[in-house]
Amino acid sequence: MEFFLSVIGMVLVIEGIPYFAVPEKMKEVMKMAQMQPDNVLRVFGGILMLVGLIIVFLAKGGISLQ
């Protein structure tokens, strides 16, 4: 549970960086996201989740061929 909470905390830190650093640009990005069709956002979200899972898999050692 400690590791899970640490991961959630790091995600929040990383997600918060753009809002802190360039809030005006984030407002523009949110407006553009609102104009996108739902299926485009779903595909984008799915790709991000897949990339995240691959990163976790590789960080945990990936496939051992020994």
Phi, psi and omega per residue, in radians:
M1 nan -0.620 3.123
E2 -1.085 -0.755 3.126
F3 -1.115 -0.760 3.139
F4 -1.039 -0.808 3.127
L5 -1.141 -0.613 3.076
S6 -1.119 -0.733 3.120
V7 -1.120 -0.801 3.119
I8 -1.055 -0.734 3.101
G9 -1.061 -0.758 3.128
M10 -1.149 -0.672 3.089
V11 -1.058 -0.761 3.129
L12 -1.123 -0.686 3.093
V13 -1.080 -0.853 -3.108
I14 -1.146 -0.717 3.112
E15 -1.133 -0.538 -3.086
G16 -1.395 -0.331 -3.079
I17 -0.996 -0.871 -3.131
P18 -1.088 -0.644 3.132
Y19 -1.151 -0.611 3.128
F20 -1.334 -0.759 -3.024
A21 -1.365 -0.763 -3.071
V22 -2.429 1.228 -3.078
P23 -1.077 -0.604 -3.132
E24 -1.152 -0.651 3.105
K25 -1.216 -0.637 3.121
M26 -1.125 -0.618 3.073
K27 -1.082 -0.715 3.099
E28 -1.119 -0.758 3.142
V29 -1.083 -0.727 3.135
M30 -1.139 -0.669 3.093
K31 -1.110 -0.720 3.118
M32 -1.140 -0.663 3.138
A33 -1.133 -0.635 3.130
Q34 -1.145 -0.464 -3.119
M35 -1.463 -0.214 -3.120
Q36 -1.372 2.527 3.048
P37 -1.147 2.682 -3.106
D38 -0.979 -0.691 -3.082
N39 -1.147 -0.565 3.097
V40 -1.159 -0.760 3.122
L41 -1.147 -0.634 3.108
R42 -1.142 -0.750 3.122
V43 -1.115 -0.785 3.129
F44 -1.064 -0.781 3.096
G45 -1.096 -0.700 3.109
G46 -1.113 -0.726 3.112
I47 -1.115 -0.753 3.119
L48 -1.081 -0.722 3.111
M49 -1.125 -0.728 3.132
L50 -1.096 -0.788 3.107
V51 -1.075 -0.728 3.096
G52 -1.060 -0.756 3.108
L53 -1.116 -0.691 3.108
I54 -1.110 -0.743 3.125
I55 -1.087 -0.774 3.113
V56 -1.096 -0.759 3.132
F57 -1.042 -0.809 -3.140
L58 -1.189 -0.639 3.129
A59 -1.173 -0.520 3.133
K60 -1.437 0.015 3.082
G61 2.067 -0.185 3.108
G62 1.059 -2.582 -3.136
I63 -1.677 2.214 3.078
S64 -1.650 2.130 -3.085
L65 -1.716 0.380 -3.112
Q66 -1.594 nan nan
